[in-house]
Amino acid sequence: MIKLYHAPRTRSVRVRWLLEELEVPYELVPVTFKPPTKTFAQDTPFGKLPAIVDGDVTMGESGAIVEYLLERYANGRLAPAIGSPLRGEFLQWVHYAEATAFPPLGIIVWHTLFQRDADQVPGVVAGARERAAAALDVVERALSGKVYLLGTDFSAADVMMGFTLAAARMLGVLDERYPNLSAYLSRLESRPAFHRAAAT
C-alpha cells in the first residue's frame, strides 16, 4: 500500500487529493511540519513534503508524484491519453502550477511567515506579488468560458493548480481581481475528494 507522508496545508495535499479522487488505498503518515529554518528538515524520506513510498519506489516532488500515480493507478482517468491533442495542455498546466505560479508565492511565504523580515525587504516581497499576479492573470484568461483547465472535464492538472490557488488566496494575491479563478477554486473546493484531502 502507498505510504503518503503528509502535513496539512503543504503540497502533500495535492497527492492526498489525487489519491482520494482515484480511490486508491493509501496509508497516511502524519508529519508535524517544521518551519524551514534548516533545509530538508521534515521527517520524511527526503526531508521535505510530500513524499511517498510505494513498494520499491520512494519519491518526492508533488508534480512527479502526481504523474507517477496517474501512470501507475489511474487507468486512463484524470489525464488525457498520450497522443491526445489535450495532452500537451494538460502537462503544461501540471507544471505551470508549481514551476511558474508557485515560486513567487514561496518568496512571499518565506519573508512573511518564516523569516518575518518582509519590512526589511519590501521590494523583494512587492516584486514577488507582481510576479504572482502576472502568473494568475494567465490562468484567469485561460479559464474564460471553461469549467476546468481542460474544458468541462476535471483532471489532475486541476489538482495541481488548486493547491497553488488556495495558497495565493491565503496570501491575499488571489482576490476580487480574478473572478474566473475565484469561481474555479470554489468548484474545486466543493469536490468531496478535496474535502477529504484537506481534512487534518
C-alpha positions as CSV (number, residue, x, y, z in Angstrom):
1,M,0.0,0.0,0.0
2,I,1.2,3.5,-0.8
3,K,2.5,5.5,2.2
4,L,1.9,9.2,2.0
5,Y,3.9,11.5,4.3
6,H,1.5,14.3,4.9
7,A,1.2,17.6,6.7
8,P,-1.9,19.8,6.4
9,R,-1.6,23.0,4.2
10,T,1.5,21.6,2.4
11,R,2.0,20.3,-1.1
12,S,1.2,16.8,0.2
13,V,-2.5,17.9,0.0
14,R,-2.2,17.6,-3.8
15,V,-1.1,14.0,-3.5
16,R,-3.7,13.1,-1.0
17,W,-6.4,14.8,-3.1
18,L,-5.4,12.8,-6.2
19,L,-5.4,9.5,-4.3
20,E,-8.9,10.4,-3.0
21,E,-10.1,11.2,-6.5
22,L,-8.7,8.0,-7.8
23,E,-10.0,6.0,-4.8
24,V,-6.6,4.4,-4.4
25,P,-6.0,3.0,-0.9
26,Y,-3.1,4.6,1.0
27,E,-1.6,4.8,4.4
28,L,-1.4,8.4,5.7
29,V,1.8,9.0,7.7
30,P,1.2,12.3,9.6
31,V,4.2,14.6,9.7
32,T,4.4,17.6,12.0
33,F,5.6,20.4,9.8
34,K,8.8,22.1,10.9
35,P,9.3,25.7,9.8
36,P,12.2,25.5,7.3
37,T,14.9,27.1,9.4
38,K,17.0,24.2,8.2
39,T,16.8,22.8,4.7
40,F,15.3,19.3,4.3
41,A,14.3,19.1,8.0
42,Q,10.9,17.3,7.6
43,D,10.5,13.8,9.0
44,T,10.2,12.1,5.6
45,P,12.4,10.0,3.4
46,F,13.7,13.2,1.6
47,G,13.4,15.6,4.4
48,K,10.6,17.5,2.6
49,L,7.0,17.2,1.8
50,P,5.3,15.5,0.1
51,A,6.9,12.0,-0.1
52,I,5.5,8.6,-0.9
53,V,6.7,5.1,-0.6
54,D,5.1,2.6,-2.9
55,G,6.8,-0.8,-2.7
56,D,10.3,-0.2,-4.0
57,V,9.5,3.3,-5.2
58,T,10.3,6.3,-3.0
59,M,9.5,9.7,-4.4
60,G,9.3,13.4,-3.6
61,E,8.1,16.4,-5.6
62,S,4.3,16.7,-5.9
63,G,4.2,17.1,-9.7
64,A,6.4,14.0,-10.2
65,I,4.3,12.0,-7.7
66,V,1.1,13.1,-9.5
67,E,2.4,11.9,-12.8
68,Y,3.6,8.6,-11.3
69,L,0.3,7.9,-9.7
70,L,-1.6,8.6,-12.9
71,E,0.7,6.2,-14.8
72,R,0.5,3.5,-12.2
73,Y,-3.0,3.7,-10.8
74,A,-5.4,5.9,-12.9
75,N,-6.2,3.5,-15.8
76,G,-6.7,6.5,-18.1
77,R,-8.6,8.6,-15.6
78,L,-7.9,12.3,-14.8
79,A,-5.4,12.8,-17.7
80,P,-5.7,12.9,-21.5
81,A,-4.2,9.9,-23.2
82,I,-0.7,10.2,-24.6
83,G,-1.1,11.4,-28.2
84,S,-4.4,13.2,-27.4
85,P,-4.5,16.9,-28.6
86,L,-5.1,17.9,-24.9
87,R,-2.1,16.1,-23.6
88,G,0.3,19.0,-24.1
89,E,-2.0,21.5,-22.5
90,F,-2.5,19.1,-19.6
91,L,1.2,18.7,-19.0
92,Q,1.7,22.5,-19.4
93,W,-0.8,23.2,-16.5
94,V,0.5,20.4,-14.3
95,H,3.9,22.0,-14.4
96,Y,2.8,25.7,-14.6
97,A,1.1,25.3,-11.2
98,E,4.4,24.5,-9.5
99,A,7.2,25.8,-11.7
100,T,5.7,29.2,-12.7
101,A,2.8,30.2,-10.4
102,F,4.1,28.9,-7.1
103,P,7.7,30.3,-6.9
104,P,6.7,33.9,-6.2
105,L,4.2,32.7,-3.6
106,G,7.0,30.8,-2.0
107,I,9.0,34.0,-1.7
108,I,6.1,35.8,0.0
109,V,5.7,32.9,2.4
110,W,9.4,32.8,3.2
111,H,9.7,36.5,4.0
112,T,6.3,37.0,5.7
113,L,5.7,33.7,7.6
114,F,9.2,32.1,8.2
115,Q,11.8,34.8,8.1
116,R,9.4,37.6,9.2
117,D,11.6,40.2,7.5
118,A,9.2,41.5,4.9
119,D,9.6,45.0,6.2
120,Q,13.3,44.8,5.6
121,V,13.0,43.7,2.0
122,P,9.8,45.4,0.8
123,G,11.0,45.5,-2.8
124,V,11.5,41.7,-2.8
125,V,8.0,41.0,-1.5
126,A,6.4,43.6,-3.8
127,G,8.2,42.1,-6.8
128,A,7.0,38.6,-5.8
129,R,3.5,39.8,-5.5
130,E,3.7,41.4,-9.0
131,R,5.1,38.1,-10.5
132,A,2.4,36.1,-8.7
133,A,-0.3,38.3,-10.0
134,A,1.0,38.1,-13.6
135,A,1.1,34.3,-13.3
136,L,-2.5,34.3,-12.1
137,D,-3.6,36.6,-14.9
138,V,-2.5,33.9,-17.4
139,V,-4.8,31.3,-15.7
140,E,-7.6,33.8,-15.3
141,R,-7.7,34.3,-19.1
142,A,-7.3,30.6,-19.8
143,L,-10.3,29.8,-17.7
144,S,-12.7,32.1,-19.5
145,G,-15.7,30.1,-20.5
146,K,-14.3,26.9,-19.0
147,V,-15.3,24.8,-16.0
148,Y,-11.8,23.3,-15.6
149,L,-8.4,23.9,-17.1
150,L,-9.0,21.5,-20.0
151,G,-12.7,22.5,-20.5
152,T,-15.5,20.5,-19.0
153,D,-13.5,17.6,-17.6
154,F,-11.8,17.7,-14.2
155,S,-8.2,16.4,-14.4
156,A,-5.0,16.1,-12.3
157,A,-3.9,19.5,-13.7
158,D,-6.7,21.0,-11.6
159,V,-5.4,19.2,-8.5
160,M,-2.0,20.8,-9.1
161,M,-3.4,24.2,-9.7
162,G,-6.0,24.1,-6.9
163,F,-3.3,24.0,-4.2
164,T,-1.5,26.9,-5.8
165,L,-4.6,29.0,-5.9
166,A,-5.5,28.2,-2.3
167,A,-2.1,29.4,-1.3
168,A,-2.5,32.5,-3.4
169,R,-5.8,33.3,-1.8
170,M,-4.4,32.8,1.7
171,L,-1.6,35.3,0.9
172,G,-4.0,37.9,-0.5
173,V,-2.8,37.6,-4.1
174,L,-5.9,35.9,-5.3
175,D,-8.7,38.4,-4.7
176,E,-11.7,40.0,-6.5
177,R,-9.5,40.9,-9.5
178,Y,-9.8,37.2,-10.6
179,P,-13.5,36.3,-10.9
180,N,-12.8,33.2,-13.0
181,L,-10.1,31.9,-10.7
182,S,-12.3,32.5,-7.6
183,A,-15.2,30.7,-9.1
184,Y,-12.9,27.9,-10.3
185,L,-11.4,27.5,-6.9
186,S,-14.8,27.3,-5.3
187,R,-15.7,24.5,-7.7
188,L,-12.5,22.6,-6.8
189,E,-13.1,23.0,-3.1
190,S,-16.6,21.7,-3.4
191,R,-15.4,18.3,-4.6
192,P,-15.8,15.6,-1.9
193,A,-12.3,14.3,-2.6
194,F,-10.9,17.7,-1.9
195,H,-12.8,17.9,1.4
196,R,-11.3,14.5,2.5
197,A,-7.8,15.6,1.4
198,A,-7.9,18.9,3.2
199,A,-9.1,17.4,6.5
200,T,-6.4,17.3,9.2
